[in-house]
């Protein structure tokens, strides 16, 4: 994460440049946690949709850690 100055608010924020590897690790962790509680059809759909959703979350809320994202999405999915 790189600190940047938000010119509109004057606050320092952190720019999270998400790597595909990091996004894949987060996706795998979420799938592992929900695998036995969600039907296989839904798991297949989530495997396709989660990377894009995770990327959007990381861009809009760069202060969230990967663990925050995993916990948040797992609780929402289940």
C-alpha positions, 0 to 999 in steps of 0.5 A: 500500500502506498500513501497518497494525499487525497486533494479533495479532503486533504487526508492521507489515504492508502492506494492499494495496487491489487495484484492478480496473485493477491486477488486469487489468494483472497478468492481461494480463502473465501471459497475454502471457508464457504465451500461446505455451506454453499451449493456447488452451482453457487460456488462455480458462479462465485469463482467467476464473480469474486475476483472482480468484486474483490478488485472493486472493493480494494479500489473503493476501500483501500484501507481494508486488509485482505483478512477484512475482505475475506471476513466481510464477504464470507459473512455476507455470502453465508 
